[in-house]
Amino acid sequence: MEEKKLDKKKHKDHENLAGEHPLGDKGQFILFIIFLAVWISDSFIFHYSDFISQYIPLFIRILIGAIILAFSAYLISASHKLLFDANSEEPMVVRKGAYGLVRHPIYLSSILLYLGLFCFTLSISTAIILIITLWFYHFIASYEEKLLLEKFGEAYHGYQSEVPMWLPWTK
């Protein structure tokens, strides 16, 4: 068991990765803290922009939010497993599983986490933070795609033309 942990490559050393945006991890953390602060303060304390929730029954909001959160958890788990447990002789573009549906399933799972929480309370101020977060994820994903193109060239370009960036049904 201990040997298996030692054999696994670190995230930054994984051959199938080309790099990350320098502000990616910090930006994601900061946006998550801001999102939670706004979501909690508006949805559970001050209620300054969650009036839309009075028009949709709580059980429907919880059901939809829970389904989205469950899919988010599945997507992150499956995506990480495919990417980091891959045993390939040489670096390659991962195209199976979730990576055959969208090019950024790990980022998509994070976005779905935000969306699931938003569904519970339908706070307008939280929706604004969600839109900013969507923009940020698109920004860092676009940056990382340039790195992937540099590393994998035509193989990644072909992948881009065949697999949509965010939504499976858009190609």
N, C-alpha and C positions, 0 to 999 in steps of 0.2 A: 504494500500500500504506500509506504513512504517513498519507494523508488519511483512509483508511478507519478507522484506529485513532483519529484525532482526532474523527471523526464519531460514534463509538460513545459513548453516554452512560455515565457512571459508574454504578455499582451504586446508589448512594444517590439519583441523579437519574432513574432509570428510571421512566417513567410508569405501568407496569403493577404497580409495587410500592407498597405502602402504608406500609412501615416495618418495622422489626425490633424485637424485644425489646431493651432497653438492655443486658442481660447476655448476649444470645444468642451473639455471637461469642466473648467471653471465656469464657463457660460451656462452649461447645463445645470450645474449645482446652484448658481445664483438665481437662475430663472425658476428652478424648482422651489427654492426658499421663498421667492417673491410670490409665486403662484399659490403656495400653501398659505402664506400670510394673508393674501387678498381673499382667497377662498374661505378660509376660516373666519376672518374678521367680518366679511360681508355675509356669509351664509349662516353663521351661528352666533354672531355678537351684535353687529350694527344693522344688518339687513338693509343696506342702502341701495342695492340694485338687484335684489333677488325676487322681485315682485312677479316675474313670469312664472315662478314655481307654483303660485297659487292657482294657475289655470290647468296644471297637469298633475294628476294624483300622485302622491308620494310613491305608492307601490309600483307605478309605471316607471317613474324616474329611477327608482332603485333597481328594478328589473333590467332596464336598458343599461344603466351604469354598471351593474354587476356583470352583465354579458360582455360589455366592452372591456372591463377590467380583467375578466377571465381570459378573453382572447389575447389581451395585451400580455398577460403572464405566460400563456402558452407560446406566443410568438417570440418573446424574449428568450425563453428556455430553448425552444427548438432552434432558433437562429444562433445562439451561442454554442449550442452543441454541434451544429453543422460546421461552424467556422473554426472553433477551437479544438474540436476532437478529430478534425480531418487528418487522416494519415496519407499524405501524398508525397511522392518522391521529390517533386519540385513544385515551386509556387505556381498557383493557377487561380483563375477566376472561378469562384464557387457559384454554381448555377443550379444546384438541386434544392429541393425543399422550399422554404420560404424565399430563398434567393432566386428561385425560378419564377416567383410571382411578383416580387418588388426588389429593387436594387438595395434598399436600405431598411430591411425588416427590423433591425435592432432600434434604429431611430423611430421607425413607425410604431413600434411597441411602446416607446416612451410617450409619443404623441397620444396614443390611445389611452395611456394611463391618465394623462391630463384630461382628455375628453370624457373618460368614464367618471372622474371626480366632478367635472363640470355638470354632467347629466344629473347628478344627485340634487343639485340646488339651482341650476340655471341662472347663476349670477352673471349679470352683464359685465361687471368689472372683471370677473374671472375670465369671461370670454375675451376681453381685450388682452389680458395677459396670455391667454391661449393663442390668440392670433400672433402676438409678438413671438411666442415660443415656436409656432409653426414657421415663421419667417426665419428665426435663428437656426432651426434644424435644417431648413432648406439651404441656408447660407453655408453651414459647415459641411453638409452633404455635397454641395456643389464643389467646394474647395477640395474635399477628399476625392471626388471623382476625377479631378485634374491629376492628383497624385496617382490614382489607379490607372489612368490613361498613360501616364509616363512610365509606370512600372510594367503594365501588361499590354500596352499598345493596342493593336488591332483586335486582340481577343476581348479586351474590355470595351472597345468601340462597338464591336458586334453585339456584346451583351447589352450595351446601352440601347442599341436599336431594336433589340428583341424584348427586353424586359422593362416595364415602366418604373419610374423612379419611386412613386408613392402608392398609387392605386392600381390594383391588378387589372381592373377592367378598362383602363384608359388607353391600351395599345390595341 
